[in-house]
Amino acid sequence: MLGLWAFFGVFLFYPICFMVKSAFVSDGVPTLAFVRTLFHDPRLSASLLNSLKLGIITTLLTFLISMPLAWLMVRCNFTGKGLLSSLLLLPLVLPPFVGAIGLRQILARYGAVNQLLDTLGIVPLTSGIDWLAGGLGCVVVLQTLHLYPIMFLQLSAALANVDRSLEEAGQSLGSHGFRLFRTITLPLMLPGVFAGASLIFIWAFTDLGTPLIFDYQQVIPVQIFNQVENAAENPTGYAMVMFVLVVTAILFWTSKWWFERRRVETTPRSHVGERTRQLNGWQSNLAWFALGTLLLLAVLPHLTVIIMSIGKGWQMRIMPKEFTSDFFEALHTHELTLPSIRNSIFYAGLATGLNVILGLAIAYLLARRNIPGRALLDATAMLPLALPGIVMAFGYIGCFSGTWLYPLPPHHNPTLLLIISYSVRRLPYVVRA
């Protein structure tokens, strides 16, 4: 217990306290000047608004996509349902910033989409659509296609746990169709809906990689990223971090409170034999077409990256001029590629090992020992789920910069801090497992 609390104290609570102090204290005097700057500076206030819009729109779109999917998978039965149910989760393991690279290729001013439209005679290339204009729309699309499996899993679980006898009672009182769904089914699903919505909003609100790839600067994570180098001279970055931290913490705890408050206790009953609608013929084909189209759209950006890795001369053309393995052969000769791959695997491996040690120790104390502070230890181990990566990274750089964990140039080598930060971020998953 002492070792675990020491670890959490140094690498979890200390960075949070450091950020709070830096955001609200100047020269030893409490101040709100840095927070006021967020709302008085037009650039920062626009970034705050854009991040909120990004989170809200992405959350709504994922719900609109996932609700029909969940209904189809839980309440209907058709050929190939198991296979499609697994494939629908595929976007969750595909990094969104990688998909952003592919989306830039196919949606560029003279990219594959505009080339295809010109070839079909629909839109001339000279007046082609600038799909990447603004940037916010592209980020929303990519995040929606990447995050909908999270909402799909939450809604599927919530729908599967709905007591069908309550719906039957509603039908006996004259409620059918959408009215039944709106008045009976959806209210019973609300805890799962809110849990999924909270996760997606926090993810979209704090995503850094996707806006960077699209060069969309007017969101708060990118503004925080740009403040890293001069954090000591300009504490406005800490104020932005605190704003993100407050928003995510409110959502995290509100979700927990909502789930406990709105959970409906019903008499346990078997789900065996519950009615599912059998889809045959054109209905089954329509389900396959709709789900296949969604899956194709979700993986298309990543398929584009694969084609880019083996394609040559993909400019002003619908498809590459030729295919080659030259780029993969260059991995062995470029001065940055092999060290980068080796470092990524090495850091991830060490972080996993550290996580196994910490997670096993915490799980053992929680499951096998009746000791004081077990509930607090469990809550602390889960706390990183509510802390966005950009927040933790900014706090680590601020409080450990210039120390042996994060030496400044020319001896700059953040290896140990990277490994620790990866471990802290993913520790909740290991503990729960």
N, C-alpha and C positions, 0 to 999 in steps of 0.2 A: 504494500500500500504506500509506504513512504517513497519508494522509487518511482511508482506511477504518478503520485501527486507532485513529485519533484519534476518529472518530465512534463506533465501538463502545466505546471506553474511556469516553467521556463519557455516552453514552445507553444502554449495556447493562451494562458491568462496574461503573461507579461506583454506579448505583442498587442493584445487587445487594450490593456491598460495604457500602453505607450501611445497607441493611436488616439485614445480618448483624451489623454493629457495633451498631446500635440494639437488636437483639434480645438480644444476649449481653454487652453492655458497658454499665455504669451508672456515671457519674462517673469514667470511666477505669479501672474495676475490672471484670474479667470476672465474670459472674453468670448463673445459670440461674433466677433468681427469676421472670422474666417467662414463661419456658417452663413452670415449675411451676404458674403461675397458670392456664394453659390446662386443666390436669387437676384442679385443686382447686376452681375456680369452677364450680358446677353448671351455670350457664347456658352457659358456654363449652364445657365438656366435653360437654354435651348437643348443642350445635351441631356439634362435631367428629364425634360419633357419627352424627348425622342426615346430615351430608354424606357420610360413608363409606357409610351405608346407601343414600343416594340414588344414589351412583355405582355400587355393587354391584348394586342391584336394576335400575337402568336398563340396565346392561351385560348382565345375564342376560336381561332381556326382549327387548332388541334382538337378542341371539343366537338366542333361541327363535323370533322372528319371521323373522329374515333367513336362517337355515339352510334352512328349506323353500323360501323364495323363491329362494335361490341354486341349490338343487337343481333346482327347476322351470325356471329360466331357462337353466341350463347343460346339464342332462341330459335335458330334454324339449323337444319342439317342438310348437307349436300355432298356430292362426291368430291373428294380432295380437300375437304374442310381442314383436316389435320395438317396437311402440307402447307396450305395457305396460311393457317394460323401461325406456323413457325416462321414462314417467309416474311410475314408482316412485321416481325420483330427485327429483321435484318438491319434496317437503318440505325437501330440503336447502337450497334457495334461499329458503325462506320463514322470516322471522325468528321464533324461538320466542316471544319476548315479545309479539309481535303476536298470535300464536295464543292466548296466555294471556288477552288481553283478550276474545277471542271465546269462549273456554271459560268464563270467568266469567259471560258473558251467558247462555249456554245452560244452565249448571249451577247458577245462582243458586237461592236458596231458592224464589223464585217465577218462576224462569226458564222457558225454552221446554221443557226436558225434563220438568220437573214439571207444567207446564201440559198437555203432551201426555198424560202418564200419568193426569192427572185427567180429561181429556176422554174417554179410552178406558175410564175406570172401573177402572183397575188400582190406582192409589194415589191416595187423596183428597188434595187440595191442603193440607188442614188438617194432615195427617200426612205431608207430602211429605218425601222423602229430602234430607238436607243433604249434597249431593255435595261441597261445598267444605270440609267439616269436617276439621280437622287440617292440611290444606294439602299434606302430603307426597305423598299419593296423586295429587293433581292435577299436581304438579310432575313426578312420575315418568311419568305418562301422556303429558304434553306432550313431555317430553324424549325418551321412547321413540319417539313418532310423528315427532319431528323428526330423531332421530339414526340410526334404523334404516338409512337409505340408506348411511351410512358403513360399517356392518357388512356390509350387503348387497354393496357393492363389494369389500370385502376378501375375503369368503367366496367370491364369484363368481370372483375372480381366483385364489384358492387352489385352488378346486375344478377350475377349468379347467386348471390346471397339474399336477394329479395324473396321474401316469403310469397309464393304464388297464391296462397290461400287469401292473402289480403287483396290481391288483384281480382281474384274470383269474387270476393265480397263486393268490391267496387262494381264489377260487371253485373252482379245480381241487383244492384241499386241503380242500374241504367247508365253506367259510365263505360264508354267504349273508345277504341281508337286513340287519337292523340289526347283526348280529354282524360282517359284512363292513365296514359303515360304521364301527363302533366300533373295530375292530382294525386296519383298513388305511387307509380313506379319511380319517377324522378325524385320526389321527396325522400323516398327510402334510399335512393342512391347518393344523396347529397354529401354525406361524409366522404365517400370515395371520390366524388367529383371535385370537392374542395381540396382533398389531398393531392390529386393529380394536378389541379390547376395551380396550387401553390408551388409544387415542384417545377412545373413548366415555366411559370412566371419568373421564379428566382433564376432558373437557368438562362432564360432569354434575356432577362434584365441585366445579368452579370456576364454574359458571354463576351469574350474579348477577341478570340481568334477569327470568327466569321466577319465581324465589321472590319478588322484589320486587313483581311484578304481583299475585301471589296473597297478598301480605302475609304470607308465611311467613318469619318472622325467625330461626328456630332452625336456620340453616345457617351454615357458616363464612364464605362470601363476603359474606353480608349483615352479619355481625358485623364483618368487616373494613371494609366500606363505612361502617358506623356509627362506626368508630374514626377515620375520616379527619380530622375536624375537630380532634380533640384528640390527634393522633398525637405531637406534641412533648411533651405533658404525661404521656401514658400509653403507654409503649412496648409494652404488651400487644398492640397491633395488629401491631407488627413481629414479635412471637413467633408470632402466628397466620399471618402471611404466610410466615414461615420454615417452619412446619409444612406449609403447602400446597406450598411450593417443594420441600421434601424429598420429600414424597409423589409429586409429579408427576415430579421428577427420577429417583427410583428406578424409577418405572414406565417412563419414557422409555428409560432406559439398559438396564433389564431386558428391555424389548421388543427393543431392538437386539441384545443379547447372545443372547436366546432365538432370534431369527431366524437369526443366524449359526450357532448351535450345532445347531439342529434342522433346518436346511435339508437336504433330501435331494437329492443329485446323481444324476441318472439319464441314461441315454444319450439325446441329443437325438433326437426322432422327430416326424414330422408328425402334426398333429391332424386332417388331412383324412380323412374317411371314418370317424371314430370314431362309435360308435353313439349315437344319441339316440332316446329313446322318443317316438313320435308319438302325440299325444293327439287323439282325434276324438270327435265326438258329445258325450255327457254328460260325459266327462272334460275336454274342452276348455271346455265351459260351466261346469263346476265350478271350473276354474282361473281363468276370467274372473270368476266370482262372488267367489271368495276374494280375488283380487288387487284387484278393484274395491272390495270392502268395505273392505279395508285402506287403499286410496288415499283413499276417501271419508272414513274416520275421520281420516286424516292431514291432509287439507285442510279438513275441516269447520270447525275453529276459525277459519281464515282466511276461509272463505266467510262465516262469521258476521260477521266484522269488515266485510266488503264490504256485507252487508245492513245492518249498523248504520250505515254511512256514508250510506246512502240511505233508511233507514227512520225513521219517526216514530211515536211512541206505542207503543214495544215494551216495555210494562210490563203484567204480568199477562195476556199474550197469547202464543200459539204463534208468531205472525208479526207484524210491524209492522202498525199500523192503516193507514198510507199510506206511499207512497214519494215522496221529494222530492230536489231537488238543492240545497236551501238550505245544507246543511253545506259543500258544495264551493264555493258562492258566498261563504260566510263566510271561506274561506281568503284572499280578496283584501282583506278588511277587518279581520281580527283583527290586533292589534298584535304578536303573537308568531309566527303561523304562517309568513308569508312570510319574515321574517328567519331563522327556524329552518331552513326548507327551503333557503334560499339558503346559509346557513352550512354545512349538511351537505354540499351538493354542492360548495361551494368548498373545504372542508377535505379532502373525499375526493379531489377533483381534484388539489389540490396534493400530497397524500400519495402519490397514484399517480405523479405526475410525479417526485417525489423518489425513489420506489421504483424507477422505470425507470432513473434515473441511477445509483443505488447498485447495483441488481441487475445492470445491464449491465457496470458496472466490475468487480464481483466475478466475474461469469461470464466476462468476457474474461480476467481474471488466472488463473482456474481452468482454462479450456479452451485458451487460446492462449499462455500463458507458463509456462515452467518456472522458477519462482522459489522460494526458501526460504519455508517457512511456508504452502504452499498448502493442506495438509490441515487445519492449524489455522484458516485463514481460512474454509474450507468448513464446519468444525464450528461456528465462531462464527456464521456466517450462518444456520445451522440452529438455533442455540440458542433463539431466540424461540419455536420450536414447543413447547419444553418449559416455557416460562414463561407461566402463565395471565395473562390481561389484568388481572385484579384485582391480581395481584402486582406487575406492572410499573407500573400506575397508582399504587399505594400508594407504591412506591419513588420514582417521579417526584415525587409531591407532597411526600414527605418530604425529598428532597435538593435540589429546585429551588424549594421554597416560599420566597417573599420575594426571589427573583432576578428578573432581567429576563425570564426565560423563563416565570415563574409569579408575577407581582406580586400582592401581597396587596391586599384592598379598601382604599381605594375605587378603585384603578387595576387591579382584577382583570381580566385578559384572557389566558386560557391558550391563545390561538389557535395560537401557534408550537409549544407543547409538545404540543397535541393532534395537530397534523400530524406531528410527529416520532414520537410514540407510535404513531400509525396505521402509519407507514412501517416502524418497527422490528418491529411485530407481524406484518406481512404480507410482510416482506422475503424470508423463505424461499421463498414461493410464486413470487416473481418470479425469484429466483436459479435455482430448479429449472427454471422455464419457459424 
